[in-house]
Amino acid sequence: MLFGEYQLLDKLEFEIPGGMLVLERTSGNNVRISKIAGELKSSKLTSLTHDSSVVLKAVPHLGGPVSSQCVYVVLPEPIVLPEGARLQYELKIPVDLGVFLGGVLVDVIPLGKVKYALYGPSDLGDICRYTDARVLESYGVHVARARVTLRSQSNNRMEITKLIIPVKDATVYLTEENELYFSDIDVNALSPMHVEVRVGAETSYIVLGRLISLLKGSGALYVMKHGV
């Protein structure tokens, strides 16, 4: 299993999608974190005392060279909400790998291809991590189950084809059965140009099995003002 707690005596090596993650003591408390993909290698140097551990956790899908707060999810099929409708839906959310040394997050490593999309106009929009729910099978086990509740407060029929999900402050659970769960997501549709997407602080799923790791978030709200 990739996620877990480890003691770093000399070197640790982990297979990750598309390459390897290597943590190696260079001298004393100095530790080098290297990501290797074919002939490409990147590294950073940090510090870890010998009595502290390395913890690899599932974290929200935000790793990559560009800072973003949200994930732009293209739904596998449109969701049609008649006036006043309520619909519950399960969505798979990709996660990244968080490297914690001595309890401090020092690196976030994407566990899939990194793409970005602009939501909104070029001068006012937000850069988001992009994912298409139809191709998440390629992520293997690195996806979390999220319960989504959609409600319509519009006087007209609405069709939703995408969601902008503020995942930075979400909670991610990992069980000993290697099951991943994500905070509940509430979607409140007032009009095609005003849809509120709220990520909660916990999941309403019954999480079976012992928790191996828990990344606790406080929740967040994003208002989609540029169409759904």
NUKE-261771 format. One record per residue: residue number from 1; residue in three letters; x, y, z of N, C-alpha, C in turn. Coordinates in pm, whole numbers, plus 50000, padded with zeros to 5 digits. Example, Ala and Ser with C-alpha at 12.3 -4.5 7.8 and 13.67 -1.06 7.14 Angstrom:
[1; ALA; [51319; 49431; 50780]; [51230; 49550; 50780]; [51320; 49670; 50780]];
[2; SER; [51285; 49775; 50708]; [51367; 49894; 50714]; [51290; 50003; 50787]];
***
This chain:
[1; MET; [50085; 49880; 50000]; [50000; 50000; 50000]; [50088; 50125; 50000]];
[2; LEU; [50051; 50222; 49919]; [50129; 50345; 49909]; [50114; 50431; 50034]];
[3; PHE; [49991; 50447; 50082]; [49967; 50533; 50197]; [50002; 50460; 50326]];
[4; GLY; [50055; 50535; 50423]; [50088; 50475; 50551]; [50199; 50551; 50622]];
[5; GLU; [50244; 50496; 50735]; [50350; 50557; 50816]; [50476; 50472; 50807]];
[6; TYR; [50591; 50536; 50790]; [50717; 50465; 50769]; [50828; 50531; 50849]];
[7; GLN; [50925; 50450; 50885]; [51048; 50500; 50945]; [51155; 50509; 50837]];
[8; LEU; [51221; 50622; 50829]; [51325; 50644; 50728]; [51462; 50626; 50793]];
[9; LEU; [51520; 50506; 50774]; [51654; 50480; 50826]; [51759; 50523; 50725]];
[10; ASP; [51744; 50476; 50601]; [51839; 50508; 50494]; [51767; 50556; 50370]];
[11; LYS; [51684; 50467; 50311]; [51614; 50501; 50188]; [51478; 50431; 50184]];
[12; LEU; [51379; 50502; 50133]; [51247; 50445; 50106]; [51213; 50470; 49959]];
[13; GLU; [51159; 50368; 49893]; [51120; 50380; 49753]; [50975; 50335; 49737]];
[14; PHE; [50897; 50412; 49661]; [50757; 50382; 49640]; [50725; 50395; 49491]];
[15; GLU; [50650; 50300; 49439]; [50598; 50313; 49304]; [50477; 50406; 49307]];
[16; ILE; [50477; 50504; 49218]; [50364; 50593; 49201]; [50327; 50592; 49053]];
[17; PRO; [50206; 50630; 49017]; [50169; 50629; 48875]; [50270; 50708; 48791]];
[18; GLY; [50329; 50642; 48693]; [50422; 50708; 48603]; [50565; 50717; 48652]];
[19; GLY; [50597; 50657; 48768]; [50735; 50669; 48813]; [50758; 50619; 48954]];
[20; MET; [50855; 50681; 49022]; [50896; 50641; 49156]; [50908; 50764; 49246]];
[21; LEU; [50883; 50742; 49374]; [50909; 50840; 49478]; [51018; 50782; 49567]];
[22; VAL; [51125; 50858; 49588]; [51238; 50811; 49668]; [51266; 50913; 49778]];
[23; LEU; [51273; 50865; 49903]; [51314; 50947; 50016]; [51443; 50889; 50070]];
[24; GLU; [51546; 50971; 50082]; [51678; 50921; 50117]; [51749; 51018; 50212]];
[25; ARG; [51805; 50962; 50318]; [51887; 51045; 50406]; [52022; 51068; 50339]];
[26; THR; [52063; 51194; 50336]; [52192; 51227; 50275]; [52300; 51245; 50380]];
[27; SER; [52266; 51307; 50493]; [52358; 51320; 50605]; [52282; 51376; 50724]];
[28; GLY; [52306; 51320; 50841]; [52238; 51369; 50960]; [52087; 51368; 50945]];
[29; ASN; [52027; 51484; 50964]; [51882; 51497; 50951]; [51838; 51537; 50810]];
[30; ASN; [51932; 51554; 50717]; [51898; 51597; 50582]; [51833; 51483; 50504]];
[31; VAL; [51721; 51514; 50439]; [51647; 51415; 50361]; [51618; 51473; 50223]];
[32; ARG; [51644; 51394; 50120]; [51613; 51435; 49983]; [51488; 51359; 49937]];
[33; ILE; [51392; 51433; 49884]; [51270; 51375; 49826]; [51283; 51387; 49674]];
[34; SER; [51285; 51272; 49606]; [51303; 51270; 49460]; [51184; 51206; 49393]];
[35; LYS; [51141; 51266; 49283]; [51037; 51208; 49198]; [51100; 51175; 49063]];
[36; ILE; [51089; 51049; 49023]; [51155; 51001; 48901]; [51049; 50949; 48806]];
[37; ALA; [51047; 51002; 48685]; [50956; 50956; 48580]; [51037; 50940; 48452]];
[38; GLY; [51075; 50817; 48422]; [51160; 50794; 48305]; [51296; 50860; 48326]];
[39; GLU; [51333; 50947; 48233]; [51461; 51018; 48244]; [51446; 51151; 48319]];
[40; LEU; [51325; 51185; 48357]; [51300; 51310; 48428]; [51309; 51288; 48579]];
[41; LYS; [51379; 51377; 48647]; [51394; 51367; 48791]; [51389; 51507; 48852]];
[42; SER; [51312; 51519; 48959]; [51308; 51643; 49035]; [51326; 51608; 49182]];
[43; SER; [51387; 51699; 49257]; [51412; 51669; 49397]; [51406; 51795; 49482]];
[44; LYS; [51392; 51775; 49611]; [51400; 51885; 49708]; [51462; 51830; 49835]];
[45; LEU; [51527; 51918; 49908]; [51597; 51880; 50030]; [51523; 51937; 50151]];
[46; THR; [51507; 51853; 50254]; [51440; 51898; 50375]; [51506; 51831; 50495]];
[47; SER; [51442; 51840; 50611]; [51501; 51789; 50734]; [51403; 51698; 50806]];
[48; LEU; [51456; 51587; 50863]; [51375; 51495; 50941]; [51464; 51429; 51046]];
[49; THR; [51428; 51446; 51173]; [51506; 51383; 51279]; [51486; 51232; 51275]];
[50; HIS; [51578; 51157; 51334]; [51574; 51011; 51328]; [51461; 50952; 51411]];
[51; ASP; [51406; 51029; 51504]; [51295; 50976; 51585]; [51158; 51016; 51529]];
[52; SER; [51157; 51081; 51414]; [51031; 51120; 51350]; [51002; 51028; 51231]];
[53; SER; [50876; 51019; 51193]; [50835; 50927; 51088]; [50794; 50999; 50960]];
[54; VAL; [50788; 50922; 50853]; [50736; 50966; 50724]; [50593; 50915; 50713]];
[55; VAL; [50499; 51004; 50684]; [50360; 50964; 50666]; [50315; 51006; 50526]];
[56; LEU; [50264; 50909; 50451]; [50209; 50936; 50318]; [50058; 50928; 50327]];
[57; LYS; [49991; 51041; 50301]; [49846; 51050; 50313]; [49783; 51087; 50181]];
[58; ALA; [49658; 51045; 50165]; [49577; 51095; 50054]; [49532; 51236; 50088]];
[59; VAL; [49555; 51330; 49996]; [49519; 51470; 50019]; [49435; 51518; 49901]];
[60; PRO; [49365; 51630; 49915]; [49286; 51683; 49804]; [49368; 51701; 49678]];
[61; HIS; [49303; 51692; 49565]; [49363; 51687; 49432]; [49412; 51825; 49388]];
[62; LEU; [49521; 51873; 49451]; [49568; 52008; 49424]; [49716; 52014; 49387]];
[63; GLY; [49786; 51901; 49388]; [49929; 51903; 49355]; [49954; 51944; 49210]];
[64; GLY; [50072; 51996; 49183]; [50106; 52039; 49048]; [50179; 52171; 49050]];
[65; PRO; [50227; 52215; 48934]; [50308; 52337; 48930]; [50230; 52466; 48945]];
[66; VAL; [50097; 52462; 48928]; [50015; 52582; 48936]; [49926; 52574; 49060]];
[67; SER; [49923; 52681; 49137]; [49840; 52684; 49257]; [49693; 52696; 49219]];
[68; SER; [49610; 52610; 49276]; [49466; 52616; 49250]; [49392; 52575; 49376]];
[69; GLN; [49271; 52624; 49390]; [49191; 52595; 49508]; [49076; 52500; 49479]];
[70; CYS; [49047; 52480; 49350]; [48927; 52404; 49312]; [48960; 52301; 49206]];
[71; VAL; [48871; 52203; 49195]; [48878; 52103; 49089]; [48758; 52124; 48997]];
[72; TYR; [48787; 52129; 48867]; [48685; 52145; 48762]; [48650; 52004; 48715]];
[73; VAL; [48531; 51957; 48752]; [48490; 51820; 48719]; [48385; 51822; 48609]];
[74; VAL; [48416; 51757; 48497]; [48318; 51735; 48392]; [48241; 51608; 48426]];
[75; LEU; [48111; 51617; 48442]; [48030; 51503; 48482]; [48020; 51400; 48370]];
[76; PRO; [48004; 51272; 48404]; [47996; 51169; 48300]; [47872; 51181; 48213]];
[77; GLU; [47769; 51244; 48265]; [47647; 51271; 48189]; [47577; 51390; 48253]];
[78; PRO; [47503; 51468; 48175]; [47435; 51585; 48232]; [47334; 51543; 48340]];
[79; ILE; [47319; 51629; 48440]; [47217; 51609; 48544]; [47109; 51715; 48522]];
[80; VAL; [46987; 51670; 48502]; [46875; 51760; 48478]; [46795; 51774; 48606]];
[81; LEU; [46777; 51898; 48652]; [46703; 51926; 48773]; [46575; 52002; 48739]];
[82; PRO; [46458; 51937; 48749]; [46333; 52012; 48735]; [46317; 52109; 48851]];
[83; GLU; [46222; 52198; 48841]; [46197; 52297; 48947]; [46176; 52227; 49081]];
[84; GLY; [46251; 52268; 49184]; [46235; 52214; 49318]; [46288; 52074; 49339]];
[85; ALA; [46360; 52019; 49243]; [46405; 51880; 49252]; [46522; 51864; 49349]];
[86; ARG; [46534; 51743; 49403]; [46648; 51706; 49487]; [46700; 51572; 49438]];
[87; LEU; [46830; 51562; 49419]; [46889; 51440; 49364]; [47018; 51409; 49438]];
[88; GLN; [47035; 51281; 49474]; [47160; 51239; 49540]; [47241; 51154; 49443]];
[89; TYR; [47371; 51173; 49448]; [47458; 51124; 49341]; [47593; 51088; 49403]];
[90; GLU; [47658; 50984; 49349]; [47794; 50953; 49395]; [47895; 50995; 49288]];
[91; LEU; [47994; 51068; 49332]; [48097; 51117; 49242]; [48232; 51067; 49290]];
[92; LYS; [48318; 51026; 49197]; [48453; 50986; 49231]; [48545; 51108; 49220]];
[93; ILE; [48622; 51132; 49326]; [48711; 51247; 49332]; [48855; 51197; 49336]];
[94; PRO; [48941; 51239; 49243]; [49082; 51197; 49248]; [49153; 51263; 49366]];
[95; VAL; [49254; 51194; 49416]; [49334; 51249; 49527]; [49481; 51251; 49485]];
[96; ASP; [49559; 51325; 49561]; [49703; 51330; 49542]; [49772; 51268; 49663]];
[97; LEU; [49904; 51260; 49655]; [49984; 51203; 49763]; [50049; 51315; 49842]];
[98; GLY; [50018; 51322; 49970]; [50080; 51419; 50058]; [50194; 51354; 50136]];
[99; VAL; [50312; 51416; 50133]; [50428; 51366; 50206]; [50444; 51449; 50333]];
[100; PHE; [50426; 51385; 50447]; [50437; 51452; 50576]; [50563; 51402; 50647]];
[101; LEU; [50650; 51493; 50684]; [50769; 51459; 50760]; [50759; 51523; 50897]];
[102; GLY; [50763; 51438; 51002]; [50747; 51491; 51137]; [50615; 51562; 51156]];
[103; GLY; [50511; 51518; 51087]; [50379; 51578; 51100]; [50355; 51702; 51017]];
[104; VAL; [50455; 51743; 50937]; [50444; 51864; 50854]; [50435; 51825; 50707]];
[105; LEU; [50337; 51882; 50634]; [50325; 51857; 50491]; [50438; 51927; 50417]];
[106; VAL; [50523; 51849; 50349]; [50637; 51907; 50280]; [50627; 51894; 50128]];
[107; ASP; [50537; 51808; 50078]; [50526; 51793; 49933]; [50390; 51732; 49900]];
[108; VAL; [50338; 51770; 49783]; [50215; 51711; 49730]; [50246; 51661; 49590]];
[109; ILE; [50219; 51532; 49566]; [50257; 51468; 49441]; [50131; 51421; 49368]];
[110; PRO; [50108; 51468; 49246]; [49991; 51422; 49170]; [49997; 51273; 49143]];
[111; LEU; [49881; 51206; 49151]; [49872; 51063; 49124]; [49799; 51037; 48993]];
[112; GLY; [49802; 51133; 48905]; [49744; 51121; 48772]; [49793; 51236; 48687]];
[113; LYS; [49747; 51240; 48563]; [49788; 51348; 48474]; [49736; 51482; 48526]];
[114; VAL; [49820; 51583; 48517]; [49783; 51716; 48564]; [49737; 51801; 48445]];
[115; LYS; [49613; 51844; 48452]; [49558; 51935; 48351]; [49490; 52049; 48426]];
[116; TYR; [49480; 52163; 48357]; [49415; 52279; 48416]; [49309; 52332; 48321]];
[117; ALA; [49211; 52399; 48379]; [49106; 52462; 48300]; [49070; 52594; 48366]];
[118; LEU; [49034; 52690; 48284]; [48989; 52820; 48334]; [48837; 52817; 48342]];
[119; TYR; [48784; 52844; 48460]; [48640; 52858; 48473]; [48608; 53007; 48477]];
[120; GLY; [48533; 53051; 48376]; [48498; 53192; 48368]; [48582; 53265; 48266]];
[121; PRO; [48561; 53396; 48251]; [48636; 53476; 48153]; [48783; 53489; 48190]];
[122; SER; [48865; 53523; 48091]; [49010; 53528; 48112]; [49052; 53630; 48217]];
[123; ASP; [48974; 53737; 48235]; [49013; 53841; 48330]; [48954; 53821; 48470]];
[124; LEU; [48851; 53736; 48481]; [48784; 53719; 48611]; [48773; 53573; 48654]];
[125; GLY; [48814; 53482; 48568]; [48795; 53341; 48596]; [48896; 53285; 48696]];
[126; ASP; [48876; 53159; 48732]; [48963; 53089; 48826]; [49030; 52970; 48757]];
[127; ILE; [49160; 52954; 48780]; [49232; 52839; 48729]; [49206; 52721; 48821]];
[128; CYS; [49159; 52610; 48763]; [49122; 52492; 48841]; [49198; 52369; 48789]];
[129; ARG; [49220; 52273; 48877]; [49263; 52143; 48829]; [49147; 52080; 48754]];
[130; TYR; [49176; 52022; 48640]; [49071; 51970; 48552]; [49068; 51818; 48560]];
[131; THR; [48950; 51762; 48571]; [48934; 51618; 48563]; [48801; 51585; 48497]];
[132; ASP; [48804; 51479; 48419]; [48684; 51432; 48350]; [48640; 51304; 48420]];
[133; ALA; [48520; 51304; 48479]; [48473; 51189; 48555]; [48466; 51063; 48469]];
[134; ARG; [48461; 51078; 48336]; [48451; 50960; 48250]; [48583; 50885; 48236]];
[135; VAL; [48694; 50947; 48272]; [48824; 50881; 48254]; [48892; 50851; 48388]];
[136; LEU; [48818; 50860; 48498]; [48879; 50838; 48628]; [48919; 50692; 48652]];
[137; GLU; [48872; 50599; 48567]; [48913; 50460; 48583]; [49064; 50446; 48572]];
[138; SER; [49129; 50535; 48496]; [49274; 50528; 48479]; [49350; 50564; 48606]];
[139; TYR; [49280; 50621; 48705]; [49345; 50655; 48831]; [49357; 50536; 48924]];
[140; GLY; [49298; 50421; 48888]; [49306; 50303; 48973]; [49241; 50327; 49108]];
[141; VAL; [49317; 50297; 49215]; [49259; 50308; 49350]; [49267; 50449; 49405]];
[142; HIS; [49325; 50541; 49331]; [49349; 50675; 49384]; [49231; 50769; 49359]];
[143; VAL; [49112; 50720; 49388]; [48991; 50802; 49380]; [48910; 50780; 49507]];
[144; ALA; [48842; 50885; 49551]; [48763; 50880; 49674]; [48615; 50893; 49642]];
[145; ARG; [48533; 50824; 49718]; [48388; 50831; 49701]; [48336; 50956; 49770]];
[146; ALA; [48255; 51032; 49698]; [48195; 51153; 49755]; [48044; 51148; 49732]];
[147; ARG; [47968; 51177; 49834]; [47822; 51183; 49822]; [47782; 51327; 49789]];
[148; VAL; [47717; 51343; 49675]; [47677; 51474; 49626]; [47525; 51485; 49633]];
[149; THR; [47476; 51592; 49692]; [47333; 51620; 49695]; [47308; 51748; 49617]];
[150; LEU; [47224; 51739; 49513]; [47192; 51853; 49429]; [47048; 51896; 49455]];
[151; ARG; [47028; 52024; 49475]; [46895; 52079; 49498]; [46870; 52196; 49404]];
[152; SER; [46749; 52204; 49351]; [46712; 52314; 49263]; [46622; 52412; 49337]];
[153; GLN; [46661; 52540; 49336]; [46575; 52646; 49385]; [46536; 52740; 49270]];
[154; SER; [46554; 52690; 49149]; [46521; 52769; 49030]; [46376; 52745; 48990]];
[155; ASN; [46316; 52843; 48925]; [46180; 52828; 48874]; [46176; 52756; 48740]];
[156; ASN; [46295; 52726; 48687]; [46303; 52663; 48556]; [46386; 52535; 48564]];
[157; ARG; [46371; 52452; 48465]; [46453; 52332; 48452]; [46599; 52373; 48435]];
[158; MET; [46690; 52301; 48504]; [46832; 52329; 48492]; [46907; 52204; 48452]];
[159; GLU; [47011; 52221; 48371]; [47096; 52110; 48331]; [47240; 52141; 48371]];
[160; ILE; [47298; 52052; 48450]; [47433; 52072; 48502]; [47527; 51972; 48436]];
[161; THR; [47632; 52022; 48374]; [47729; 51937; 48304]; [47866; 51936; 48370]];
[162; LYS; [47888; 52030; 48462]; [48018; 52040; 48530]; [47998; 52097; 48669]];
[163; LEU; [48096; 52073; 48755]; [48096; 52129; 48889]; [48235; 52183; 48921]];
[164; ILE; [48240; 52297; 48985]; [48365; 52353; 49036]; [48364; 52326; 49187]];
[165; ILE; [48452; 52237; 49231]; [48448; 52189; 49369]; [48567; 52246; 49447]];
[166; PRO; [48541; 52321; 49555]; [48651; 52377; 49636]; [48708; 52271; 49730]];
[167; VAL; [48811; 52202; 49685]; [48857; 52083; 49757]; [48969; 52109; 49858]];
[168; LYS; [49025; 52229; 49859]; [49142; 52253; 49944]; [49116; 52219; 50091]];
[169; ASP; [48998; 52252; 50143]; [48968; 52230; 50284]; [48872; 52113; 50305]];
[170; ALA; [48882; 52013; 50216]; [48799; 51894; 50231]; [48864; 51797; 50328]];
[171; THR; [48785; 51699; 50373]; [48836; 51590; 50456]; [48850; 51465; 50371]];
[172; VAL; [48963; 51396; 50385]; [48988; 51273; 50310]; [49016; 51161; 50409]];
[173; TYR; [48943; 51051; 50392]; [48956; 50935; 50479]; [49018; 50819; 50400]];
[174; LEU; [49105; 50741; 50466]; [49159; 50618; 50407]; [49144; 50507; 50509]];
[175; THR; [49081; 50395; 50469]; [49062; 50283; 50560]; [49167; 50176; 50534]];
[176; GLU; [49173; 50078; 50626]; [49268; 49969; 50611]; [49234; 49880; 50492]];
[177; GLU; [49112; 49889; 50440]; [49074; 49816; 50319]; [49111; 49894; 50192]];
[178; ASN; [49186; 50003; 50210]; [49231; 50087; 50098]; [49114; 50159; 50031]];
[179; GLU; [49008; 50185; 50107]; [48895; 50260; 50056]; [48914; 50407; 50092]];
[180; LEU; [48887; 50494; 49995]; [48900; 50638; 50015]; [48762; 50703; 50014]];
[181; TYR; [48741; 50794; 50108]; [48616; 50870; 50115]; [48648; 51019; 50121]];
[182; PHE; [48556; 51098; 50069]; [48573; 51242; 50058]; [48456; 51310; 50127]];
[183; SER; [48476; 51433; 50171]; [48368; 51512; 50230]; [48243; 51513; 50143]];
[184; ASP; [48126; 51524; 50209]; [48002; 51543; 50135]; [48005; 51674; 50057]];
[185; ILE; [47937; 51674; 49942]; [47930; 51792; 49857]; [47783; 51828; 49838]];
[186; ASP; [47746; 51951; 49871]; [47609; 52000; 49852]; [47608; 52104; 49740]];
[187; VAL; [47519; 52084; 49645]; [47505; 52173; 49530]; [47367; 52237; 49535]];
[188; ASN; [47365; 52368; 49550]; [47241; 52443; 49560]; [47227; 52529; 49434]];
[189; ALA; [47137; 52490; 49345]; [47122; 52556; 49214]; [47010; 52660; 49220]];
[190; LEU; [47049; 52788; 49218]; [46949; 52896; 49220]; [46913; 52941; 49079]];
[191; SER; [47012; 52940; 48991]; [46990; 52976; 48850]; [47110; 52922; 48773]];
[192; PRO; [47104; 52919; 48638]; [47220; 52872; 48562]; [47345; 52955; 48584]];
[193; MET; [47331; 53077; 48636]; [47447; 53164; 48662]; [47473; 53183; 48811]];
[194; HIS; [47409; 53101; 48894]; [47435; 53109; 49039]; [47410; 52970; 49099]];
[195; VAL; [47518; 52894; 49111]; [47512; 52761; 49171]; [47615; 52755; 49282]];
[196; GLU; [47569; 52724; 49403]; [47658; 52719; 49519]; [47704; 52575; 49541]];
[197; VAL; [47836; 52555; 49544]; [47894; 52423; 49567]; [47967; 52427; 49701]];
[198; ARG; [47914; 52354; 49796]; [47971; 52355; 49932]; [48029; 52217; 49964]];
[199; VAL; [48155; 52215; 50006]; [48220; 52092; 50053]; [48215; 52093; 50205]];
[200; GLY; [48160; 51987; 50262]; [48147; 51980; 50407]; [48277; 51942; 50476]];
[201; ALA; [48268; 51927; 50608]; [48386; 51892; 50687]; [48397; 51742; 50710]];
[202; GLU; [48296; 51665; 50669]; [48299; 51520; 50690]; [48211; 51450; 50589]];
[203; THR; [48215; 51318; 50592]; [48131; 51239; 50502]; [48012; 51182; 50577]];
[204; SER; [47902; 51158; 50507]; [47787; 51093; 50567]; [47786; 50943; 50538]];
[205; TYR; [47887; 50894; 50460]; [47900; 50750; 50441]; [47934; 50684; 50575]];
[206; ILE; [47892; 50560; 50591]; [47938; 50479; 50704]; [48074; 50422; 50663]];
[207; VAL; [48179; 50474; 50724]; [48315; 50434; 50686]; [48349; 50305; 50760]];
[208; LEU; [48360; 50197; 50684]; [48386; 50065; 50742]; [48535; 50040; 50754]];
[209; GLY; [48575; 49971; 50860]; [48716; 49937; 50877]; [48790; 50046; 50952]];
[210; ARG; [48908; 50010; 51000]; [48992; 50104; 51076]; [49049; 50211; 50984]];
[211; LEU; [49051; 50334; 51033]; [49110; 50443; 50956]; [49262; 50435; 50965]];
[212; ILE; [49326; 50435; 50848]; [49472; 50441; 50843]; [49518; 50586; 50848]];
[213; SER; [49447; 50671; 50777]; [49481; 50813; 50782]; [49357; 50898; 50765]];
[214; LEU; [49366; 51017; 50817]; [49256; 51112; 50809]; [49316; 51250; 50792]];
[215; LEU; [49281; 51317; 50682]; [49322; 51456; 50662]; [49198; 51541; 50684]];
[216; LYS; [49192; 51610; 50795]; [49072; 51682; 50835]; [49070; 51822; 50778]];
[217; GLY; [48958; 51858; 50715]; [48940; 51992; 50663]; [48818; 52057; 50725]];
[218; SER; [48806; 52188; 50708]; [48696; 52263; 50769]; [48580; 52287; 50673]];
[219; GLY; [48597; 52249; 50543]; [48493; 52273; 50445]; [48511; 52407; 50376]];
[220; ALA; [48441; 52424; 50263]; [48455; 52547; 50184]; [48336; 52563; 50092]];
[221; LEU; [48318; 52686; 50041]; [48208; 52718; 49951]; [48262; 52786; 49826]];
[222; TYR; [48208; 52746; 49710]; [48241; 52813; 49584]; [48110; 52843; 49512]];
[223; VAL; [48097; 52965; 49461]; [47978; 53005; 49387]; [48010; 53009; 49238]];
[224; MET; [47943; 52922; 49161]; [47961; 52919; 49016]; [47877; 53031; 48954]];
[225; LYS; [47944; 53135; 48905]; [47875; 53251; 48849]; [47890; 53261; 48698]];
[226; HIS; [47950; 53161; 48636]; [47975; 53169; 48492]; [47912; 53052; 48417]];
[227; GLY; [47808; 52994; 48474]; [47734; 52891; 48402]; [47774; 52751; 48443]];
[228; VAL; [47677; 52658; 48422]; [47695; 52518; 48460]; [47686; 52427; 48338]];
***
